[in-house]
Amino acid sequence: GGMYNENSSPTVANCTFSRNYARSNGGGMYNKNSSPTVENCIFSGNEAVGQSGGGMYNSGSSPTVANCTFSSNTADWDGGGMYNYNNSSPTVTNCTFSGNEAWSGGGMYNSGSSPTVENCTFSGNTADQYGGGMYNSINSSPTVANCTFSGNVAEVVSGGGMYNRDSSPTVVNGTFSGNTAGKLGGGMYNKDNSSPTVANTILWGNVASDDASG
């Protein structure tokens, strides 16, 4: 909707992507086999109508995303703030994901991808089904370090803060607080051979209607 990069590596700095619209994927930005550098940018109010990646969609791409804000972006399917697919390994540092919405993975959705996410905040993101803050699926092994997940919601099912399915993320020096799940795993929910490594991380004040608040 806002920008499409294919086999390209532009540098995008100090820009705002606001209220852009894509009928399929990538409301704000779509990267295909590309590794742009995106710094000090704002992605707000962008929409992926019918599919995924309201703020940013990455396919086979490894962008560097630093000091950016993803807020109030929406996707009808997955990844309200960011969707990573097909062996995408972006490096995301010092970013804020807030108030984004999707069917699953309100803040970020990783499918067969292993981004490095450091010093980021996921707050107030909403998933209708799974993973209010982050959803990891199909052999995704992101590294999530020094990040805060607070006030995220999985409205109907599980994983208010983070939902892992067939995935093994590494989560270190994190905080999961005040996240909510409609059924299970207010803070984190692990399913189908998921084996996360969680170290030096605090889970407190999370809520699940059925069981496993933490």
Disulfide bonds with the S-S distance in Angstrom:
none
